[in-house]
Amino acid sequence: MPVYPITPIPAVPAATRTAAAAVRGLLRLPPRIKRALAGPAVHRDGNELDLDAHLLLRITRSLPRPAPAPVTLRGQARRMAAIGAGRRASVRVEDITVAGAAGPLRARLYDSGAADTLLVYLHGGGWVIGDLDTHDAFCRTVAHTARIRVVAVDYRLAPEHPYPAAVDDAVAAFRDITDRAGEFGVAAERIAVGGDSAGGHLAAVLCQRMRRDQGPAPLLQLLIYPPTDLTGKAESRTTFAEGFALTRTDIDFFDRCFLAPDIDRSQPDVSPLHADTTAGLPRAVVITAGFDPLRDEGEAYAARLRTDGVPVTARRFDGYMHGFINNALAFAPAIAEIATMLADAVASSATDPGPDGERDRPATHPSGS
């Protein structure tokens, strides 16, 4: 296994550290002052936008919005992730390589110590942005809190590498990691897959491909606000089309980069919700956000899995927006809860109680989201 020197926490420029300190200070203000800064409470579809989410939204709206160019957006994503990273969990981290569909891929191993389970993690970013650094803080927290190993995979991005490059890379990387399970200190059957947003889509498609091709089945799938119906018919895509972090304009841009205009978006390899059946897929932990245009299709996929007999733990963070796992300054309790849910699912996977063995968690976050 090619291994580079121990990876330190990614370097953060002084300006980014200053911005993070400013955001941290704002989040520590009394609620009445935060409300005055954020403006009147926002209600939509029966939910109220979380106050901290609202304040952050107000801040980001005041910043210049970059042109929709991949290089510009990638730089912004790295900076925003660094601002919101918070205190990173202490785990052993190494940069490695894994096989992709067209050659080696960069990857990062997070080792929490004595762990018998590994999560292959696929980052979000609309298949266009995101990398190992944008999701470094989250992967550290998951490894530390869930007491598992994590391998984050830096799959190829669109538009330079449109569909199906990212899917093919995810599948090739998962097969490679499974083949080399012993090098990572786990058994092949103890390897799970997960991702957020576009990465959640890749994880869902990967599970269906493994079943279709009789490949190694993931232990479980962690799907964090995944797009599962790229036909765009989910009602939440209209309800939250504007004003809540991920907009219709953003989604359309990412889709144009990722998908050819003439592609059949209803095929399961593009829209996993359209599979003939999801029976036999790995148990799932499905996370959604109340103010997210992708909310309904994520929840529809959880319902579909459950109907087809797959054990599912589903959790909606009512007051949050798309992308909240990348901001530990504001949403650390939610991130820790997701990691704990993953740990619970890993423990449950040993006995697999069946479709009625899991129950949804309450839809209201303890912090009031």
Protein Blocks (a to p, Z undefined) as FASTA:
>chain_A
ZZddddddddddfklmmmmmmmmmmmmpcfklmmmmnopcddeehiacdfklmmmmmmmm
mpccddddfklmmmmmmmmmmmmnopaddddddddddddfkbccddddddebjafbdcdd
ddeeehmgccfklmmmmmmmmmmmnopadddddddddfklgcfklmmmmmmmmmmmmmmm
mmnopafklcccddehjlmmmmmmmmmmmmmnopacdfbdcdehiafblnopafklmmmm
gophpafklmmmmmmmmpcfkbcfkbmklmmmlpfbfghiacddddddfkbcklmmmmmm
mmmmmmnopacdddddfkbcehklmmmklmmmmmmmmmmmmmmmmmmmmnonojklpccd
dfbdfkoZZ
